[in-house]
């Protein structure tokens, strides 16, 4: 058992300021009438009980990295800033589980774990992990490139505690793997985007730090070379932790991919000799399909390299961030089609493809109001045509209104609505659809 440990959630000298989630909510077109920042679960229960009695609407927010994963209302009576709840509740290194308050960021969690004897880590690496909180990641079902080896939150989470709209405690699951009987609402609530309850703490599986890590950085000149390499990688005995594809500026001889050259970043973890052997085999495999690059050892280099591929890299003006999933074999061609689509609309964007599982992140800057409708239509035509799915993660409220429902009506009526009526009968939290 580790005593409660506090982590700072605001810049030095500004401890009382609201989180990026609150001002991010306002920048996306939501009118916020009041902000509350509870320091713990007891205070959060009191705030929600008062909101229920006063028939106020509440929008939970943390780091502000996935605010559009659910419904963005036109206005909200109370923005509930969770970043004040940043504590390690319990750490059990023998059973490899950790319980933390919802307001801790993923980087803060990994900083704590790395400082423990022998060292541990949480393999959860969505974009902006320096800002993304564990509660927000749970609510938005966020993940990143390392889901290839370690799975998503559904595979990592063991239990969750929260508060319903009346200010009553709710809890599902526990701190060990074999502790659930009946329906597992721990996993059902993942991705509920703050519409059912306020998440206050999460119990999650962690892993010991590996003996060695490496970062392999490759470049391919054509789409065909990239596709053949990825197919060969999938059928090989290599076990990468992450495989990410981004693009570079074009050059001579690559006109068949609209001037794109493809950068592939791959991470390996494990025993030192196994990592070294996989580096050698990967570079040899890449060379068979025209790939050039190198492999470097070091965990910090691997983590920063993979993170740089999926993070936006800077502040974006009027951002539109999308999460896209397509069949794995369709990933590279969908990647190219999306880059062309953004270019044809005259927009600045960045894309990253997690090639091992077909998940893609697309960042677009400064989408004009007159372009929004056409862009949404084109995106919703392009991605499903390839057997995929696209959903906004961060976007202005006006675009979210154009997007329409993101839950099938039948599923909403049979599954979500009964739980919504139980946990939030008066609509304190945002709606599901």
C-alpha positions, -999 to 999 in steps of 0.1 A, spaced: 0 0 0 13 34 -10 1 65 9 -19 91 -11 5 112 -32 -6 145 -47 6 156 -82 4 192 -94 -24 198 -120 -17 235 -128 13 255 -138 35 267 -109 21 299 -93 -13 292 -108 -26 264 -85 -62 277 -85 -66 280 -123 -89 259 -143 -76 230 -164 -71 231 -201 -103 211 -203 -124 240 -190 -110 267 -213 -109 241 -241 -146 235 -236 -153 272 -240 -131 274 -271 -152 247 -287 -183 268 -284 -198 257 -251 -210 285 -227 -197 276 -192 -216 294 -164 -196 282 -134 -165 261 -127 -159 238 -97 -126 220 -90 -130 194 -63 -99 182 -44 -114 148 -37 -143 124 -40 -161 137 -10 -162 172 -23 -172 160 -58 -202 141 -42 -213 173 -25 -210 193 -57 -231 168 -77 -257 164 -50 -262 202 -50 -263 203 -88 -290 176 -87 -311 195 -62 -307 227 -82 -314 209 -115 -281 221 -129 -263 205 -159 -227 193 -153 -200 186 -178 -169 167 -164 -136 176 -179 -99 170 -172 -71 176 -196 -94 186 -225 -79 162 -251 -111 143 -260 -139 168 -252 -159 159 -284 -159 121 -277 -195 127 -265 -222 153 -269 -211 190 -266 -241 210 -253 -247 246 -262 -242 257 -226 -236 240 -192 -244 253 -157 -213 237 -142 -179 226 -157 -165 201 -132 -127 202 -134 -113 168 -123 -76 177 -123 -77 186 -86 -82 149 -79 -47 137 -86 -36 110 -61 -22 75 -61 -48 56 -40 -31 22 -39 -3 4 -56 2 -33 -54 35 -42 -72 32 -80 -65 -2 -82 -82 7 -55 -108 -23 -33 -102 -26 4 -94 -56 26 -83 -54 63 -90 -77 93 -88 -93 103 -121 -75 136 -124 -39 122 -127 -24 125 -162 -10 94 -179 25 109 -178 22 115 -140 11 79 -135 41 66 -155 64 90 -136 52 75 -103 55 39 -116 90 44 -130 102 57 -96 91 25 -78 116 -2 -69 125 -22 -101 102 2 -121 68 -3 -137 48 14 -165 12 18 -178 11 10 -215 -16 36 -223 -3 62 -248 -31 82 -265 -22 116 -281 -13 143 -255 -5 118 -227 10 148 -209 -24 163 -205 -48 133 -208 -61 122 -175 -68 86 -166 -105 94 -159 -108 113 -192 -91 85 -211 -115 60 -196 -145 81 -204 -134 87 -240 -120 51 -246 -86 66 -256 -56 45 -266 -25 48 -287 1 28 -307 11 5 -279 -24 -11 -279 -9 -33 -305 9 -53 -278 -9 -45 -246 -45 -40 -257 -69 -11 -250 -84 1 -218 -108 -27 -219 -79 -51 -214 -62 -30 -187 -89 -17 -164 -98 -37 -134 -123 -15 -116 -138 19 -115 -154 42 -89 -176 71 -97 -205 93 -86 -239 94 -101 -260 125 -107 -275 124 -72 -241 125 -56 -241 88 -47 -211 66 -50 -211 39 -77 -184 12 -81 -178 -17 -105 -150 -43 -106 -121 -43 -82 -84 -45 -80 -78 -81 -93 -86 -98 -125 -110 -125 -112 -134 -103 -92 -164 -98 -114 -197 -117 -115 -227 -109 -136 -225 -80 -161 -192 -62 -162 -202 -26 -161 -165 -16 -156 -160 -21 -193 -195 -10 -203 -189 25 -190 -157 28 -210 -163 54 -238 -195 68 -221 -179 103 -223 -192 116 -190 -229 109 -199 -236 83 -172 -215 93 -141 -184 112 -129 -154 89 -129 -134 95 -96 -108 67 -96 -96 38 -118 -79 5 -109 -57 -6 -137 -32 -33 -146 5 -22 -149 36 -39 -162 73 -42 -151 97 -20 -171 113 -42 -198 150 -50 -198 155 -32 -231 136 -11 -256 144 1 -292 131 26 -317 133 17 -354 129 46 -379 123 36 -415 113 54 -448 95 39 -478 92 57 -512 60 43 -525 26 30 -512 32 -4 -528 65 -8 -509 49 2 -477 20 -22 -481 42 -52 -489 65 -44 -460 36 -42 -435 21 -74 -448 54 -92 -444 58 -77 -409 23 -90 -399 32 -125 -411 67 -125 -395 76 -137 -360 86 -102 -349 66 -88 -319 66 -50 -321 49 -30 -293 39 -3 -317 39 4 -355 31 39 -366 30 53 -402 33 91 -409 43 109 -441 73 130 -452 76 156 -480 77 140 -514 107 138 -538 115 126 -573 100 94 -584 72 92 -559 44 108 -579 23 76 -576 16 85 -539 9 122 -545 43 132 -534 43 113 -501 71 94 -487 62 72 -458 79 71 -424 74 40 -403 83 41 -366 84 8 -347 91 0 -311 104 -32 -296 106 -42 -259 119 -72 -240 151 -90 -232 181 -72 -245 193 -100 -268 157 -105 -282 154 -67 -289 187 -66 -307 178 -96 -328 144 -81 -337 161 -49 -347 184 -68 -371 156 -88 -386 134 -58 -390 160 -38 -409 167 -68 -432 130 -72 -438 125 -35 -446 155 -36 -470 137 -63 -490 110 -38 -499 131 -7 -504 129 6 -469 158 26 -454 165 35 -418 181 25 -385 174 11 -351 184 28 -318 182 15 -283 168 32 -252 134 34 -237 131 72 -236 140 73 -273 113 47 -281 86 64 -261 94 99 -274 96 86 -310 63 69 -309 47 98 -291 59 123 -317 42 103 -344 7 106 -329 8 139 -309 -3 170 -328 31 185 -320 19 221 -314 -12 241 -306 -36 240 -335 -60 269 -344 -96 258 -345 -87 222 -344 -106 191 -357 -92 159 -344 -106 126 -355 -101 90 -346 -106 66 -375 -106 28 -376 -104 7 -408 -95 -29 -416 -58 -34 -411 -51 -41 -448 -70 -9 -458 -49 13 -435 -22 26 -458 -46 34 -487 -71 50 -464 -42 70 -450 -33 83 -485 -69 90 -494 -74 111 -462 -42 131 -469 -55 138 -504 -89 148 -491 -75 173 -467 -52 187 -494 -82 190 -518 -101 211 -492 -71 234 -489 -65 225 -452 -34 219 -431 -34 186 -414 -14 157 -399 -22 120 -400 -8 90 -381 -17 54 -388 -13 27 -361 -6 1 -388 -8 -29 -366 -45 -24 -358 -59 0 -384 -65 29 -360 -57 64 -374 -55 99 -359 -62 128 -382 -56 165 -371 -69 193 -392 -64 230 -385 -87 260 -391 -117 244 -408 -138 273 -422 -175 272 -414 -185 270 -450 -162 240 -455 -173 220 -424 -204 204 -440 -186 193 -472 -156 180 -451 -178 160 -428 -198 145 -457 -166 135 -476 -151 119 -445 -182 100 -437 -184 88 -473 -147 79 -476 -140 59 -444 -172 37 -442 -166 29 -479 -134 11 -468 -152 -8 -440 -141 17 -413 -155 41 -387 -148 77 -380 -156 97 -349 -146 132 -336 -124 135 -306 -120 173 -305 -141 196 -326 -162 227 -324 -198 223 -312 -211 234 -346 -194 204 -363 -206 180 -336 -241 191 -343 -236 183 -380 -221 149 -372 -253 133 -359 -258 104 -335 -228 82 -328 -248 54 -311 -271 31 -330 -307 39 -320 -315 3 -312 -284 -1 -290 -292 32 -273 -328 21 -265 -319 -14 -253 -286 -8 -234 -276 28 -228 -309 44 -220 -319 21 -191 -286 27 -174 -288 64 -181 -322 65 -165 -308 47 -134 -277 68 -129 -288 101 -143 -326 103 -145 -329 141 -147 -301 147 -172 -275 163 -150 -247 149 -173 -245 153 -211 -269 132 -232 -256 100 -248 -266 106 -284 
